[in-house]
Amino acid sequence: MSRYAQVAFTRNVRSVQEERGSASAMERMLPGETVRADRMGPVEAEFIGDRDDFHLATVGETEWPYIQFRGGPPGFVHVLDDATLAFLDVRGNRQYITAGDLRGNDRVSLFFMDYAHRTRLKVFGRAGMRDAAEFSDLPGRSGRPARRGARSG
């Protein structure tokens, strides 16, 4: 079973798939041989590196999801290894909802989209804030950090 199916295909989702006739099309993602879809390979790294934006979803203490646009020059999201992404959390409207949400719940969903080619990449993961100084060697760092030393990734 793919990691995506483990997270996304809940009992209720499977029930709706059955009701609406898509369950058989989703069978390839269900139990059977485990597919290692919880790591990024070169294809995913290149796709992420080509993007100049993505959407980041968090869940706050009210249990409501919050989706935030993140943008920068192509490559502003760095694939550090097969399980780790990093980007500079630049100063925005100073509401700090995403940063606050991460203090209580580190689960995130990232949505990368290539509109021209109608291709997308959905990432489920866990996130945290790091000191920007830890990543001073990353190319393409631009923008003013949200707070001195803040880093999201």
N, C-alpha and C positions, 0 to 999 in steps of 0.2 A: 504494500500500500504506500502511496506517495505521502510525504509529510503534508503536502497541501491538502490531500483528501482527509488525512487524520484531523487536521485543524478545521477545515471548512465544511466537510460533509458530516454534520451532526445528524442525530436521529431525526430531528425536524426537517432538515434540508433533504435528507434521503426520502422522507415521506412526501415532500412536495415534488421531488424528482419523479417518484412513482406516480403520483396523481397527474402530473403534467406530461408524462411520457418520455422523460429524458433519462430515466434510471439505467436503461440498458446501454445507452451511450456513455454513461459514466462508469460502467463496470471495469473498464481498463485501469481505473485509478483506485479500485477498491481492493480488499484483502486478496492475498495471493502472495506472490513473491514481493518482498520489500524492496522498494525502489529508493535509492539514496538521493532524494530530492531536497535534502536539507543542507546542501553545500553548494557553493557557487563554483562553477567551472570557468574556463576561458570565454565561453560564449556569453555567459551572464556578466562577467567582468567587463567585457568589451561593450555590451549593451548599456550597462550602468555608466561606464566611462564616457560614452557618447552623449549622454543626456545632460540637458541644461536645467532640468527641473524634475520634481517628483512631488507626490503628495504623501504626507505622513499622518497616520491616524494613531491616536492614543485614547485611553479611557481614564476619565477622572474619578474623583471620589463620589460623584453623584451617579456613577455607573453609566453615564452618557458618553458616547464616542465624540471625539473632536478631531477634525481633519484640517491640516494646515499645509499650505503650499510652501515648498522650498525651492528656491531657484538660485542660479549662479552660472558662471561660465561652464561650458562643457568640461566634464571631468572634475567638477567641484565635489562630487561624491567619490570617495576613494575606496577601492576594494583592497583592504589590507591583507586579507587571506581568504580562504574559502568559506569563512563563516563570519567575517567582520567587515563592516562598512564604517567610514568616518566622513564627517563633513563639518565645516565651521558653522556654528550656529550664530549667524550674524544678527546684529541689532535690527529689530523690526518695530512693531507698534508698542513694544514694552509691556504687553499683557502677560507674557511668560506662561501661557496656559500649557503648552506642550511640556516645558521644563517642570512645571508644577505637577502635571499629571504623572510624569516619570518618577517623581518621588514616592508616589503611592502604588504605582502599577507600572512595571517595566515592559509590559507587552505592547508591541507596536505592529502596525502593518504599513508597508511602503508600497506605493503604486508608481511604477515607472512606465511612461507611455511614449511610443514613437508614433505620432499621429500620421506622419507621411506614409509609413509602411504598415499601419494598422497592426502594430505589434506591441505587446505589453509584457511586463514582468511584475508579478505580485510577490512580495516578500513578507513573511511572518517572522517576527523575531523579538528579541529583548534588547532594550536600549538603556543607555546611561550617559551621564555627562562626564567628560574628562577635561583635564587641564589642557588648554591649547598648546602650551609649551611642550607637551609630550609629542606633538605632531608638527613641530616647527619645520621639519624637513619635507613636508608634503608639498608638491608643486601645485601652483594654481590657487594658493590661498589668497583670497581677497575679501574685502569687507571688514567691517569693524565687529569684533566679537560682541555677543549680547551682553556680556559682563566680562570684566578682565579675567582671562584664563578660562572662559567657558568653552566647552567643546561638546558637540552632540554627535553620537555615532553609535 
